[in-house]
Amino acid sequence: MTEKPIDSFIDNRGYDVKTRTWIKIAVSVGLLGWFLAGMDLRQLRTYLTGIPGGEALLILGLYAAAWLVNTAKWKTLLSGQSFLRLFALNMIGQFYALVLPGQIAGEVVKAWKLIGRAGQTPTVVTSILMDRLTGVMSLLWVGLIGASLTSTAAGAGWAVIFGVFILGFGLAAVLMRLDSCRIWSRKGLTAIRNRIPAAAGITDVLMNCIDAWIGYLHTPARLVPATLLGLVFQCLGVYILHRIALSIGVHVAFVDWCWIFTAVSLLLLLPITIGGIGLREGAILVLLSGLGVSGEKALACSFALFGLQVLAAAAGAALDLGLIVRNGFKA
């Protein structure tokens, strides 16, 4: 296949991608500098380097297991593809999600690479959209259960937020089964697209999500196992963060980590930083401070979690390079 610039897949609306990237970098650096300014850096380093080696290996193993589960989830939505191929693409997506602007960059690259190999553009794109949607739904359920079981006032407040989102998804699922609602929603999104060209990317994604959701509503045999695997994946993510916290000396209940993990993950969807850097730290810092955790310990948890993402991205970069070399430098 002929290789196209990655930017053309991520942003084809004529915006200045470089300018927005530099703005996001500046926001990330500014937020990190702000948070670190009032911290005891020596104590922060002590917490990070104090994680036992055996515990670190266990956490790495759990992280790898989580992505194996996530790959199994994607495979239920996209049959006919090699499990190893999809796992490699998930890791590659982690790399591009970290180094390219926009939280959706990793998904775009995954679609681009898989379409170039297997074709079937609508099937591939639909599977990725549904993989993301079922992942968000699973995340919200994990957060709602944790927030409902917690004894903290902050967690109870998040239960309302997660519940509203879940009800919204459920209502949309019901309404989208009606022809009149589907037609009305597409007309509305088209009108927004025509009046606000800058929103074209968002409206196109929403219309694709509607089409994907409708298609999978008629195949619950694939949607239900994908959602269940999504729950396992998100629970593993929470448990990994829980293990990291315990190794640093943060004793927060597992149910509290459920709503904290969900809240942070949702906030990371905001496209204002590079790889969530700065935003992740700020969210964890604020949420844990409400539970009496020191700033140094909170940031140590965040940096350790980010370290796992960096390791996954490094593995993805190595896999991507290997595939490029094997295919004769054609992607």
Secondary structure, 3 states (H helix, E strand, C coil): CCCCCHHHHHCCCCCCHHHHHHHHHHHHHHHHHHHHHCCCHHHHHHHHHCCCHHHHHHHHHHHHHHHHHHHHHHHHHCCCCCHHHHHHHHHHHHHHHHHCCCCCHHHHHHHHHHHHHHCCHHHHHHHHHHHHHHHHHHHHHHHHHHHHHCCCHHHHHHHHHHHHHHHHHHHHHHHCCCHHHHHHHHHHHHHHHHHCHHHHHHHHHHHHHHHHHHHHHCCHHHHHHHHHHHHHHHHHHHHHHHHHHHHHCCCCCHHHHHHHHHHHHHHCCCCCCCCCCCHHHHHHHHHHHCCCCCHHHHHHHHHHHHHHHHHHHHHHHHHHHHHHHHCCCCC
